[in-house]
Amino acid sequence: MRVWMHQAIALVSIICLTSETSFAQSGARAPTAAASGETNAVAKANERTVGLASGLPAGTFMRFGAEIAGNINQAADIRVLAVITPGATENVRDLLYLRGIDIAITHADVLEYFKNVEKIPNIQKRVNFISELYVSEIHVLVRPEISSFEDLEGKKVSFNAPGGGTSVTGPILFRRMGVKVEPVYIDNEIAYERMKTGELAGLVFTVGKPNNLFTRNKNDYGFKFLPVPFDNFADLYLPTKLTAEDYPGYVKPGEKVETIGVQAVLAVYNWPRESDRARRITRFIDNYFDHFENFLKPPYHPSWKTVNLAANVRGWTRYWVVEEKLKQILGAQHAATRGIDLQLAPQQATQAAPSKAEEQKRLFQEFQQWKRRQ
């Protein structure tokens, strides 16, 4: 009986393989959606779709991309496809060259890189921004025998996979610190494991805190974060810190590790105003603004609460649709009870707290919350 069954299975396999081979050799193809009477379904699916270049599964970019898609896709007139990518640098290339990608998450310093290093023509006119996002902290994780940047001289350090934001930020970091390392461009998941064996002395990861590369590892090997002095980077980056609340096991309770951060940016390709792609982006922006309050609630990433939709991003141009949207929102009514000119709210926040960016942001967010209550 068992022999018969084996012979029968073998016979069926041969028949199926022969059929598939004959089908392939005949040049036949499956019926298209149009041939099946589904032309309207095809048009509807493609007409409302926007591609969002996000990041690697382990990174904060991908989480924000997935959350943007999940929130905005609740609307019936749009579908956002969050795409897994190498990260910040490659995402800008995708905006420029990859069909179907209209929006991307990147870092503010990446535009500077394309402008001054790769020298892509008219990059600032071709790539604009929709809004700031969270600040990506620069994590410099090292082995226990490393106590300073100078100790890394000549040693192997991972700058994450090519195409990610760290592949731009890492070289800037060590160049300004005056330390020459041997850069290694591999996924930091792999780099973390190679640090255990001593093959790598450290890794650099530009990512929003807390990141699960560090939190899911109990740090049995005594790794630690190096502090990064803000004074060397004030023209490009922001001061921030890592704490024991962010990374228990890496930072001692009550202590903090001073570091720097780079602004994450929701970037967009500057399509011509009357183009189909511009129409899709306009729909995305309308839904992004109109559903933004959802981002401020669980289970969305807590860093959404730090995003100021009216904030400028140094070195970037705000997309014209967003400019018009902000004027529409801020000019909708006068907040007489608060003495705020809605159209001038960002400027008034600046005047109220000169040289205090965090206080400006707090004032404007307070205004946004008040306006939503109205």
N, C-alpha and C positions, 0 to 999 in steps of 0.2 A: 504493500500500500504506500509506504513511505517513498519507495523508488518511483512508483507511478506519479506521485505528487511532484517529486523533483523533476521528472521528465516533462510533466504538464507545465510547470512554472518556466522551465527552460524554453519550451515551445512558445509559450505566450510572450516571453521576453524577445525571442527571435522575431516573432510576428510584429511586435510593437516597434522594434529597432528597424526592421525592414520597411514598415509603413512610414516611420519618421524620415528615414533616408530617402525613400521615394518621394515624400512630400517636399523635402528640402531640395532634391535634385530637380524636381519639376519646376522650381522657381515660383511656386504658388505662395501666396501670402494671406495672412488672416484678413478678413473683411475689415475695412476701416470704419470708424464711427460714422462718417458721412454716408458710406454705402449702406450702413445699417439704419439709416434714418435718424441719426442722432446729431445732426448738424447744429441744432439749437443748443443742445446740451454742451457741445464742445465750445461754442461761442460764449455761452454764459460762464463756463468754468474758467476760461482764459481771460475774459473781459474784466473780471474782478480780482485777479491774482497779482500779488506783489511779492517779489523775492527779497528776503532780508538775510544778508550774509552775517552770520553770527560768530561762532568759534568752535573750539574743541569741546567735547562732552564734559570734560573735567573743569572747564573754566567758567568764570562768572559771565563772560560774554554770551555763552550758550544759554545760561539760565535766563538772562535778561531777554535774549531773542525769543526763547520759548514763552516767557511771560508776556511779552508784547503781542506775540501771535495769539496766545490764549485769550488775552483780554479783548483785543480788537476783533478777533474772529467771531465774537458774539454778535457782531453786526451782520446783517443779511447781505450787504452790498459789497463786501470785501473779504478776501482770503489772503492772509499773510503766511508765506512759507518760510519758516526759519531754517536756514541751511547750515549744516556743519561745515566749518572751514578751518584752515590753519590758524586764523586769528587776524589781529589788527592790520598788519601790513598787507597781507594777501587780500583782505576785505576791500581795501581801497583799489587794488588792481582789479578785483572783481567788479567794482562799481564802474571802472573805466572800460573794461574789455569783455566782461562775461554777460552774455545775453540772459535776460530774465532777472538780473539783480539790479534793483532800483535803490535800495537802502542798505546801509551797513553799520555795524558797530565797530568803532575803531578808537584809537587814542589820539589825543590832540597833537602829540609830538610827531606822529607818523606823517602828517601833512608837511611839516618842516623837513622831514627826511626826503620825501619825494621832490620837494621844491629845490633843495640844496645839494642832495647827494645823487639821486637818480635823474634830477633835472627834467622832470616830465613837463612839457610845455603847458602853460596856462592852467596848472593844477588847481589853483585857488578859485578860478572861475568855473571850472568843470565840476569840482566837488565842493558842496556847501554843507551846512549843518541844519538839523531840525531842532535839536536841543542838546544840552549837556546831559550826561548821565551821572553815574557815581564816580568817585575817585578810585582809581586802581593803585593800591599801595605797591611799592617796590620792595619785594621780599628778597633779601640776600641771606640765604641759608648756607651755613658752613659747618664743617666737621669740628669736633671739640678742640682739636689742637690749633685751630685758627682763631686768633684773637683780634685781628685788625685787617684792613684791606691790604696793608703792606705784606702780611703773611701769605697772601694769595699770589704774590709776584711769581710769574713763570709757571703757575699751576693750572690744571684743567678746571674750567668752570663752565657749567651748562647755561646757555642763553635760550633754552627751550627750542622747540622745533622751528625750522625756517618758516617765515611768513607770519609769525606771531608778533605781538607788540614788543615782547622782550628782546627779540632779535634786533630791534631798533634801539630800545632803551638801554640794554645791557652794554653795548659798545660806548654809548654816550656816558654812562655811569663810570666805567673804568677809565675812559680817556680823561675825564675831568678829575678823577681821583689820582691820576698820574701813576696808575698801576697797570702793568702789562700782564695779561693772563693768556692762557691758551684756550680760546673759545671753542666750545663743543656745542653743536646745534642738534640736540636730540630732544624728544619729548621728556618733559620734566618728571613724568611718572617713572620713566626708565632712569633718568638722572638720579632720582632719589635713591633707587636701589643701588646704583653704582657708587653713591656716596658711602653706603654701608661698607663696601669692600675697600674703600680708599682709592678707587680708580679716579674719582672726581673729588676735588676739595670743596666744591660748593656749587650752588645753582642760584640763578636769578629768575624770579617769577614776578611779572607785572600783572597783578590780578586783584580783584576786590576781596577784602577780608570779611569774614574768615573764609579761607578756601579749604576745601575738603582734602586736597593733597596733604596738607599738614594736620588737619583736625582728625582725620581717620587713622593716622599713624601715631602711636603712643610715644614716639621718640625714645625708643630704648637705646639709641646710639649716642645720645648726648648732643645732638645737633643744636645749633643756636642761630639767631638772627643777628647780623651785624648792623649797628647803627649807621645811618647815612646822614652826613651833615648838610643841612638845608642851604647854608651859605654858598655852597658851590653850585647850586642849581636853581637859584631864586628866579631866574629869567624864564625857566621852562616848566618848573614843577611846583608842587604845593607841599607845605609841611604837614606831616601826619605822624602817626605812631602805631605801634603794635603792642598789645597788652596781654596780660594773663587771661583776661576774659575772652580775647580773640583766640589765643593759642595756649591753653593750659598744657604744661609739659615742655613748652619751648621758652616761655617767659615766666619768671618767678612772680608769685603773687605780690602785688603792690609795686612792681617795677614796670617800666615801659621802655620800649626800644624806639628811639626817634628815627624816622625814615622820611622818605619823600613819596609823593603820589603824582600820578599823571591823570588828567581829566579824560574820562571815557566820553565819547561823542556819538550821537546818533547822526550819521552822515547820509547824504543823499546826492544823487547825480543831478546836475542842473540841466534837465531836459528843456527844450524849447517850450514856450508857454502854451502853444496850441497843439502840442503833440499828445498822442495817446498815453505815453508814459507819464507825462506831466499830469494828465487827468487822473491816472491811478494814484500817483503820489499825493495829489490834492485830497483824494478820498481817504487815503491813509492818514494824512495829517489831521483832517477833520475828526476822524474817529479817535486818533491818538489824544487829541486835546479833549474831546467830548467825554471820553471814558477814562481820563487820567486819574480821577479820584479813586477808581478801583485799585490802582497800583499802591495806594497808601494804606491798604488794609491787608491783613493776613489772607492767604498764605504767600503774598508777594514778598520779594526780597526787601528787607528793612531799609536798604539804601535808597529805595525809591523816594523815601521821605526827605531826602537831601536834595532832590532834583528841583531846580528852579527853571521853569519853562521860558522865562524872560531873560535868563542870564546870557551874557556874551561868552564866547570862547575865543581866547586870545589867538590871533593869526587866522581865524576862520571867518567866512562870510555866511550870515544867516540866509537860508533859502527864502526866496521872495514870497512864497505862499505862507510861510510862517510869519514873516513880517506883517503881511496883510491880516493874518489871523490874530496876531497880538494886538494890532491896532483896533480890530473889530471888538475884541474882548475888553481891552482896557478903555476903549472909548464908548462903551455901551451905555454907561451912566456915570454920574458924578456921585462920589461918596461924600455927600455934604456933611453927614454926621461925624465923619472922621477927618474932614478937612483934607482929603486926598484927591488930587487930580488923577483920574484913572489912567489917562494917556501918559502922564509923566511919573507914574508910580515908581518905575525902576530908578529914574534919575533922583526922585525925592528920597528914596531909600539910600542912595549913594551920598546925597547931601547930609542926611541925618546921621550917617555913620562913616565919615570919610576914612579911608585906609583900613577899614574893618570889614573885609569881605564877608565873613560869617554873619556879622550883625546885619549887613545889607540883605543878605539872603533871608535871614530870619524875619526882618521887617516885611520883605516882599511876600514871603510865604504866609505871614500873618494876614496880609492884605488879601491874598488869594483865598484863604480860608474864610475870611469875612465875606468876600464877594460870593463864594459858593453858598453861604448861609442866606444871603439876600435872595 
